């Protein structure tokens, strides 16, 4: 019985060691921690835009990769686009805002 337990521990350890590189990030891929940070950051940017009366929330799509926020979609005016960019920049943790908003 002791051999079986030792073999199970070795196999489990090997599986963990082989899975760890999958959690690491690179220039083009996020680590698991970065992904969850970006999900939270996206939610905070969306909440910021949702709370503003000058911007129609449903017109703007927000994506985040490694702290860089991408805003896209169609807005009614240049002022609405500028306001959305400003709101995104004021969220703590945002490193940069890329604007792909198009004025209708």
ZICOR-V550456 format. One line per field, one symbol per residue. burial: 1 if it has 9 or more other C-alpha atoms within 8 Angstrom, else 0. A space follows every 10 residues. Layout:
# ZICOR-V550456
burial=???
This chain:
# ZICOR-V550456
burial=0000000000 0000000000 0001100001 1101101110 1101110111 0000110001 0101101111 1111100001 1011101110 1001001000 1110
